[in-house]
Every structure is written in structure tokens, then in C-alpha cells.
Amino acid sequence: MRKDIEHVLQFITGAPPLGRARGPEPGGSRKADDDAHLLDAYSKAVISVVEKVGPTVVGIFAGGVDREGALEQQGAGSGVILTPDGYVLTNDHVVSGARRYQLTLTDGSITTATLVGTDPATDLAVIRADGSNLPYSSLGDSLLLKAGQLTIAIGNPLGFQSTVSTGVVSALGRALRSRDGRLIENVIQHTAPLNPGNSGGPLVNSSGLVIGINTAIIFQAQGIGFAIPSNTARWVVSEILTHGRVRRGYLGIAGTTRPITRRLARFHNLDGESVVEIVSVDPDSPARRAGLHLGDFIVSMNDVRVGSVDDLHRFLSDWPIGEPVRIGILRRTDLLEVEAVPSDAKSGR
């Protein structure tokens, strides 16, 4: 009976048989020391980053004003200070539609802020805190990221200030839809846990550089968070600080993605199975002046194949405003080329 008990205990618990001491496994002590050393190095790396970046992360409360002049909260999120004179990077959806902004710093102090500019197409915004000599963080190079790399998210999820979570880069080059329907490209997918309130907070690497701005989670999923890459953020911040907004090329058309027949594609030597059909042309627009018509199919921009509205947005986002561009179109069965000069999207001229 005793042997049976010993056998069962050993099977379920991995314990040595009763009355016998298990000796140390060969190399066991060295392995434990190595594991402890790695965990200690990991902890020190995270602590160092939090001590460096944590003070630059703010809680953002955005809203209107009630009859007594108090702030009525409409949205809440996080942001990261990028300059000592108070420029703060956050998400557009955190501050959109608000009239007043209140920031809470990690030392508990509260200050107001003003809106500098937003870019719904990338879900980014810049506000400016009323203060000086503030702690600030620097943007890193998101092109250097690799899957598996350590990530650290700092923010204010569900109102819990200065919350830290860690994970790894899960994948690069993801795409998300912004609120205005544009495709946000090269989005970082990572596993650092996020919750409502993390929006606008920084995603940081082990060197303490901001590599992304956390923007979205998938509800009812675990370990799937997304961040706008720092290189995109750097361009958006530069545009907002220089022009008050992000300038993008404007043609003055509305389009929709349409399939084309294989016969037509083969006849004109077009790769892909779709084009952009022009469904409207604005009056006195670059498209109208170039001679684009309702029902034309756009197939290329400067010999770059265009198969969807996203392709068209992508090209215009990168193309210099005011520089002529050759547009390949299918009109009925004829392949034509016209030249248009994209203008500033805001002016429309």
C-alpha cells in the first residue's frame, strides 16, 4: 500500500518517493542563477525606462464647460510630452470635439492645455500644455523595429494614472481604418496590455525612446494592441507645428474601387483585378482642369498601379503638393493619360 501511495504522489506532484530526498539536478543551480539574472536584467530595463519616460506621460481630460464654468468630461486618455515648452502628442479621438483640455502630470499637478492641431487620418493630435521646463521624451525610429522586441506601454487606463505594462512587438506593417475612412498603414501590433484610457500614451522601447502612440485595442481579445509608428507621428507633428494641420494632395474627385474584366486587363497589360471609378468630380478642381470625367477609371499615378481608393490616398499622401502627376485612365475601352496638379486639400485649388 505504501508503495502505491508513493507512486501516486510521485506521478501527480513530481515529488520524490516518501522517505527519500531528491538530490540536486545536474546544472540546476546554474540554470536558476541564469534565470534570475535574466529576470533581474529585464526588470532593471523596464524600471529604467519607466523612470525616464514616466514623468513625461500625462493624463488628458477633454470636454466642454458647464454653466458654472467647470469642465464637463467628454473624453479621457493619455499623452506624451515631446518638448520642454509643453507640446503633447496624443490621439485625435481623445481630444476631438472638445473645447477645453486638462492635463494631469505624474507629480499630481494639473494644468490646462490648448489644441494645436489634429489629423483624423492618422488618429494623432498635438496639444500644448500651459507650462515650461517640463520633462519630455524623444521619438525613436520605428523602421528599426523587429518582431519580438520588448515594448513598454505607459498610460492612464480606466483612470489609473501612470500604469505600466510590457509586451513584445507582435507584427509590423498592419493597417487600420481611421475615423475618416483612410487607411493608417505600418501600424505596430504588440502584446503590452491596453485598456480604455491608454489611448494616446506612448509605446516605448528598452532605450526609452517612443516608438509608437497607442491607438486601439480589439475588444474581447487579449494581447492585441495597436500603435501608430513614431515615424508617422514625427511627420504629422512636423506638419501640424509648421502649418497647423497635415497637408495632403487633393484632386477633387470621389472614387470607388471597381473590378475590371480579365479581358480588359489583358488587353491593356494591367496587373491586378480592380481600378478606381470616378463617381464625382468637384467643380474648379485639379481633376476638372485635367479633364477627368465621371465614369473614368483611374489605373495609375505616375506609372504606379492604382487598384483601390486606398492606393490613391497613399499616393497623394506622399506626392508633393503642386507637382504635376500623370494619371492613367480607362475611358470606355481606351487607355489615356492626363496630367493634373494636386493642390492643398484644404484650399481645394
Steps between C-alpha positions, in 0.01 A plus 500: 500500500782742591663442162171576324465827692859594422443423132181712477659793685807487280286489184273797582744727681836400367608457863760242594374178659420533869805475720742589220660833433538611141852612426580808298457456130820541297540865406180594685660762720675663204174510302314663788775761534489571125121537508517731798767708328289534184188595695699752700640656181150513350360667811783752510443586132129561556559698819759718324259577215212578737718734706607678180173515308238479776522868603435605138166315478188700581137422560267694269145599584316664211156651501278803507408750768185496717307805615727542802809492281609153612638246253244247377696193395434364150811291455804382688830352398874541519769700328876541496688830530743548210653839584585685824261780401205264515416356158313175566431222249180299540216344299253702298211299643602599855472875436261520205198726548609633839520868596725473803787274600639419841825311553612311807874448543658214688584725796128565543505854367220606265525743212292609205590461134402635160448314175776550242375270225353159422528243224201263497658308210770366735308543828768736633477844658725758663398712799712743699514499878514826690845460653874510443808297586289186484647150477483365146562189292655449157363315198698197382528346153214256447667362186752327726234297681500120481239244598572368848654825624415615854227764522389703801166684508443783746166672545191554709266207431157534660628801695785314673785744454854402397417138424778293342459186291748306294495274198668446167454616144265239354504616140586797282330649197143457620229735370203658679213721386495848647177673594494686168533174304863531397734207543767548769794294383809346662317473831683318781324201654624414849409302812541763775153495666291809423167621632279804434703799617827370355411674174756764413761365738847400384627159398868500596803283423766384746706813432220728617414629151138537394445257212123539472184665630246249627175540313277195503418165652276219384232450762458147638847414371813466710848610407400690187573872514592747230719810489561766236874477414730777617614585148141574400459704819818698428368602156155589635646710785725683255207579272279616787767722655593648162157540339250442779376187327618215278501591134407234246466509126152570364362410158135580559344164423304236683576145397410142570691177442361301208601166347600490132463212261798277437461563128535879547790457741685270256431728206661799675763292684371598843589293805240462774127458475365839605512874424363821651180621337441876519148552637516879535725789399505826696458820295811714456720219633834360375310198365254717309779711353686184397196377308401208724139396455233317692532130418872507421705218652829603662759225447832671583670807646840576347514139377429370852210255478183614678252227579305649791402824671759416765770489229387845384509643855841346556644657188355845566624496862857457375486717187618864533217753479527710183707244309341372174407133495411276204170317548428190296128452435273262317222683314267245358755268336775757436807536722585870534738714703426845639705734717365654820656719766384392849421796724479542875201299619375786717506770234367271228673718240 
